[in-house]
Amino acid sequence: EKTVTVQAGARVSQVVDALAEHGLTLPNLASIAEQQMGGFVQVGAHGTGRCIAPVDTYVTKLKLVTPGRGTVTLTPEDGELFHLAKVGLGCLGVVVEVTMQCIPAHKLVEHTFVLSYQEAREQCNQLLEKHKHMRYMWIPYTDTVVVVTNDPEDSFDGDMNDTPKMSEDERFQPLRELLLELTKEQLEREALMVMKTEDDKEEDPTAELTIESLKGMGFGELRDALLAFNPLSVEHVKRCNKAEAEFWRRSQGYQVRPSHELLQFDCGGQQWVFETCFATGKQENNHGNDMKFMQDLLEGIERENIPAPSPLEQRWSASSNSIMSPAHDGTSDGLHCWVGIIYYLPTEEESQRRLITSEFTGKYSDLMRSVGSTYGATS
């Protein structure tokens, strides 16, 4: 039958690893591998691809503990109740067991490349039609869109050697250099505030901070370190986004790995995320709401002077047959767009975290709701 039954507390990563031993994998994955299976389906998690439905669509059986009916097992034979419960947000009972469809394990060819805003708008439909998985990462204030596509290795017909590979040092150089620059600027500002005698002079605290000393930091760590200097300053965030855009330009190219390793990826450190979903036509006829939404959102960010870090992530899915899913439209051929905004919490400093949270849940989220209302978006 190619199905797997797991307890709701099992992590997606554990399930995928166990399935790999049998030559199987899950038909769709969200970006975060550490979700538990119960939450994974109850919140309507999704990957990206115009013909790939959210993960709840692939549920074939649910076991719930309910206050009124005790433990119940639901299948498609239970009709509407089953399709309500799949994305029930825990409202109909506590999910304790999930059965999902599986597909043969396979490798994907991932292609990462960069477009301008205009190029991204013009090529969107072509890319959606051509690739099994496709997502955009818009970098505010930079005219840069990072495109990531994934296709089965056995059907890939492109040239994986058409983009020269840069070394890790070359790729990370813009981020490392900006971190050094910001650190020195901050120390210079602090030095102006302190009067020192000759006897008080201390060794330069930047002496040990070099490009070489930063090589142990990964992409997410570097981004957090950069933003932490002044995460709510528009001009500062612009500098960080510019360095990140250059990092992605230097990271263009291909890689081939098992599907679960590419469709799940490191989203960075602690963060606030607000995602919305809206219809954008049919799988064979995108009516353009996806690109109009992004234009309105990007214009609003600049108009409202919002310190929006990278990325604004844009993904697509087919319709869901779960009644409470944001992608439910009563059809099987609908096309839905998902857009997420983000604010990072780069340090443990409580006052900074409160300010970031207030800005995100206020001004930034208000803009997202305002833009979404035009398109009938659901968050």
C-alpha positions in Angstrom: 0.0 0.0 0.0 3.0 2.3 0.5 1.7 3.9 3.6 3.3 4.6 7.0 1.6 4.7 10.4 3.3 6.7 13.1 2.6 8.2 16.5 1.9 11.9 16.4 4.9 12.8 18.4 7.4 11.3 16.0 9.5 13.9 14.3 9.3 14.2 10.5 13.1 13.7 10.3 12.8 10.4 12.2 10.0 9.2 9.9 11.9 10.1 6.8 15.0 8.3 8.1 13.0 5.2 8.9 11.3 5.2 5.5 14.6 5.5 3.7 15.6 2.0 4.9 12.6 0.7 2.9 13.3 2.8 -0.2 10.4 5.2 0.5 9.9 8.8 1.5 7.0 11.2 2.2 5.3 12.7 -0.9 5.8 16.3 0.4 7.9 18.0 3.0 7.9 21.5 4.6 11.1 23.3 5.2 11.5 22.3 8.9 12.5 18.7 9.6 12.0 18.8 13.3 8.2 19.2 13.3 6.2 16.4 14.9 4.0 14.5 12.6 0.8 15.5 14.4 1.5 19.2 14.0 2.9 18.6 10.6 -0.6 17.6 9.3 -2.8 19.6 11.7 -1.4 23.0 10.6 -1.6 22.2 6.9 2.2 22.3 6.3 3.3 22.5 2.7 6.3 22.4 0.4 6.3 24.0 -3.0 5.2 22.9 -6.5 2.2 23.9 -8.5 1.0 20.2 -8.8 1.9 19.2 -5.2 -0.8 19.5 -2.5 -0.1 20.4 1.1 0.9 17.5 3.3 -2.5 16.9 4.8 -3.8 15.8 1.4 -1.7 12.6 1.7 -3.1 11.5 5.1 -5.1 8.3 4.7 -6.1 7.7 8.4 -6.1 9.7 11.7 -6.6 8.5 15.2 -7.9 11.2 17.6 -8.7 11.3 21.3 -11.8 13.4 21.7 -13.7 14.8 24.7 -17.1 13.6 23.5 -16.5 10.3 21.6 -13.3 9.0 23.2 -10.7 7.6 20.8 -11.9 7.6 17.2 -10.2 6.5 14.0 -11.1 8.5 10.8 -10.6 7.5 7.2 -11.9 8.9 3.9 -15.0 6.7 4.4 -16.0 9.1 7.2 -16.5 11.8 4.6 -16.6 15.4 5.8 -15.5 14.7 9.3 -12.3 13.2 8.1 -11.6 16.1 5.8 -12.3 18.5 8.6 -10.0 16.7 11.1 -7.0 16.5 8.8 -6.3 20.2 9.3 -8.2 20.5 12.6 -5.6 22.6 14.5 -6.4 20.3 17.4 -9.9 21.7 17.7 -11.7 18.3 17.1 -9.4 16.3 19.4 -5.8 15.4 20.1 -4.2 13.5 17.2 -2.3 10.5 18.5 -1.6 8.5 15.3 -1.2 9.4 11.6 -1.2 7.2 8.5 0.2 8.8 5.3 0.9 7.8 1.8 4.5 7.2 0.7 6.4 7.4 -2.6 9.6 5.8 -3.7 12.7 7.5 -2.4 14.5 9.5 -5.1 17.2 12.0 -5.7 16.6 15.6 -6.8 18.7 18.0 -8.8 18.6 21.4 -7.1 19.3 24.6 -9.1 19.9 27.8 -7.2 20.1 31.0 -9.2 19.4 34.8 -9.0 17.0 37.0 -10.9 15.9 40.6 -10.7 12.4 41.5 -9.5 11.3 42.0 -13.1 12.8 38.8 -14.4 11.2 36.9 -11.5 7.8 38.3 -12.5 8.3 37.5 -16.2 9.6 34.0 -15.7 7.3 32.8 -12.8 4.8 30.8 -14.9 7.5 29.2 -17.1 9.4 28.1 -14.0 6.3 26.8 -12.3 5.4 24.7 -15.3 8.9 23.4 -15.9 9.9 22.4 -12.4 8.4 19.9 -9.9 9.4 22.2 -7.0 10.1 25.9 -7.2 10.3 28.7 -4.7 11.3 32.3 -4.6 13.2 34.2 -1.9 12.7 37.9 -2.4 15.4 40.1 -0.8 13.9 43.5 0.1 15.6 46.7 -1.0 18.0 44.8 -3.4 16.2 44.0 -6.6 17.2 40.4 -6.0 15.2 37.2 -6.1 16.8 33.9 -5.2 15.2 31.0 -7.2 15.5 27.4 -6.0 14.2 24.6 -8.3 14.2 20.9 -7.7 13.6 18.1 -10.2 13.9 14.3 -10.1 17.4 13.3 -11.2 16.1 10.7 -13.6 14.2 13.3 -15.6 16.7 16.1 -15.5 17.9 17.2 -18.9 19.9 20.4 -18.1 23.6 21.1 -18.0 24.9 21.0 -14.4 28.2 22.5 -15.5 26.8 25.7 -16.9 27.5 27.7 -13.6 31.1 27.8 -12.3 31.2 26.8 -8.6 32.7 29.3 -6.2 34.6 28.2 -3.1 33.1 28.5 0.3 35.5 31.4 1.2 34.4 33.3 -1.9 30.7 32.7 -1.2 30.9 33.8 2.4 33.2 36.7 1.8 30.5 39.5 1.6 29.0 38.4 4.9 32.3 38.0 6.8 33.6 41.3 5.5 30.4 43.2 6.6 30.6 41.6 10.0 34.2 42.8 10.4 33.2 46.3 9.2 30.3 46.6 11.5 32.3 45.4 14.5 35.0 48.0 13.9 32.4 50.7 13.4 30.8 49.9 16.7 34.1 49.9 18.6 35.0 53.2 17.1 31.7 54.7 18.3 32.3 53.3 21.7 35.8 54.7 21.8 34.5 58.2 21.2 32.4 57.9 24.3 35.2 57.0 26.6 38.1 59.3 27.5 41.3 57.3 28.1 44.7 58.3 29.4 47.8 56.8 27.9 48.1 54.4 30.8 44.5 53.2 30.2 45.0 52.2 26.6 44.0 48.6 26.0 44.9 46.3 23.2 42.7 46.7 20.1 39.7 44.2 20.7 39.4 43.7 16.9 43.0 42.4 16.6 41.8 38.8 16.9 38.8 39.3 14.7 39.7 38.3 11.1 38.2 36.7 8.1 40.0 33.5 9.2 38.5 33.6 12.7 34.9 33.8 11.2 35.2 30.7 9.1 33.6 28.5 11.7 30.3 30.5 11.5 27.6 29.1 9.2 25.2 31.2 7.0 22.5 31.5 9.7 25.0 32.4 12.4 26.5 35.1 10.3 23.1 36.6 9.4 22.1 36.7 13.1 25.4 38.3 14.0 25.0 40.9 11.3 21.4 41.8 12.2 22.1 41.9 15.9 23.9 45.2 15.6 20.7 47.1 14.9 17.9 44.8 13.7 15.2 47.6 13.6 17.3 50.1 11.6 16.2 50.2 8.0 19.6 51.4 6.8 21.3 48.7 8.7 19.0 45.9 7.4 19.6 47.2 3.9 23.3 46.7 4.3 22.7 43.1 5.6 20.3 42.3 2.8 22.8 43.7 0.2 25.5 41.3 1.6 23.1 38.4 1.6 22.1 39.1 -2.0 25.8 39.0 -3.0 26.2 35.7 -1.0 23.4 34.1 -3.1 24.9 35.4 -6.4 28.1 33.6 -5.5 26.1 30.5 -4.5 24.5 29.9 -7.8 24.8 26.3 -9.1 23.6 22.7 -8.8 23.6 19.9 -6.3 22.2 16.4 -6.3 21.0 14.8 -3.1 18.1 12.7 -1.7 14.8 14.6 -1.9 14.3 14.8 1.9 17.8 16.5 2.3 16.9 19.2 -0.2 13.2 19.9 0.5 14.0 20.4 4.2 16.6 23.1 5.0 18.1 25.2 7.7 15.8 28.2 8.3 18.2 30.0 10.6 17.9 30.8 14.3 15.0 31.9 16.4 12.5 34.0 14.4 9.0 35.3 14.0 7.2 34.2 10.8 3.8 35.2 9.5 2.6 33.3 6.5 -0.4 33.8 4.3 -2.1 31.8 1.5 -4.3 32.9 -1.3 -5.6 31.5 -4.6 -3.8 32.5 -7.8 -5.9 30.7 -10.5 -5.6 27.2 -11.8 -2.5 25.0 -12.2 -2.8 25.5 -16.0 -3.8 29.1 -15.8 -2.1 31.3 -13.2 -4.1 34.6 -13.2 -1.2 36.5 -11.6 -2.3 37.2 -8.1 1.1 35.8 -6.9 3.1 38.5 -8.6 0.7 41.3 -7.8 0.8 40.4 -4.2 4.6 40.5 -4.0 4.7 43.8 -5.8 2.2 45.3 -3.3 4.1 43.9 -0.4 7.5 45.1 -1.5 6.1 48.5 -2.3 4.5 48.6 1.1 7.7 47.7 2.9 9.5 50.6 1.2 6.6 53.0 1.7 6.3 52.2 5.4 10.1 52.1 5.9 10.0 48.6 7.4 13.4 47.0 8.3 12.5 43.8 6.5 15.3 41.3 6.5 15.7 38.6 3.9 13.9 36.6 2.7 10.3 37.1 1.8 9.6 33.5 0.9 7.2 32.6 -1.8 6.0 29.1 -2.5 3.1 27.4 -4.4 0.9 24.4 -4.0 -2.0 22.6 -5.5 -5.4 22.6 -3.7 -6.0 20.7 -0.5 -9.0 18.5 0.1 -8.9 19.3 3.8 -11.8 21.7 4.5 -10.0 23.9 7.0 -6.8 24.2 4.9 -6.0 27.7 3.6 -5.5 26.0 0.2 -9.0 24.4 0.2 -11.1 25.6 -2.7 -13.3 22.6 -3.5 -11.4 21.8 -6.7 -8.5 19.5 -7.5 -6.7 21.8 -10.0 -6.5 25.1 -8.1 -3.2 26.9 -7.7 -2.4 28.5 -4.4 0.5 30.8 -3.3 2.0 31.0 0.1 4.1 34.1 1.2 5.9 34.4 4.5 7.5 37.4 6.2 10.1 37.1 8.9 11.9 38.9 11.7 14.8 37.2 13.4 15.6 37.2 17.1 19.3 37.3 16.8 20.3 37.7 20.5 19.0 36.7 23.9 18.8 40.3 25.0 15.3 40.6 26.4 14.7 44.3 25.6 15.8 43.8 22.0 13.6 40.8 21.6 10.6 42.7 23.0 11.1 45.5 20.5 11.5 43.2 17.6 8.4 41.3 18.6 6.4 44.5 18.9 7.5 45.8 15.5 6.8 42.4 13.9 3.3 41.8 15.4 2.4 45.4 14.8 3.5 47.4 11.8 4.9 44.6 9.7 2.0 42.1 10.3 -0.5 44.9 9.8 1.0 45.5 6.3 0.8 41.8 5.5 -2.9 41.7 6.5 -3.7 44.8 4.5 -2.0 43.5 1.4 -3.6 40.1 1.9 -7.1 41.4 2.2 -7.1 42.4 -1.4 -6.5 38.9 -2.4 -8.7 37.0 0.0 -5.6 35.7 1.8 -5.8 33.4 4.9 -3.1 33.4 7.5 
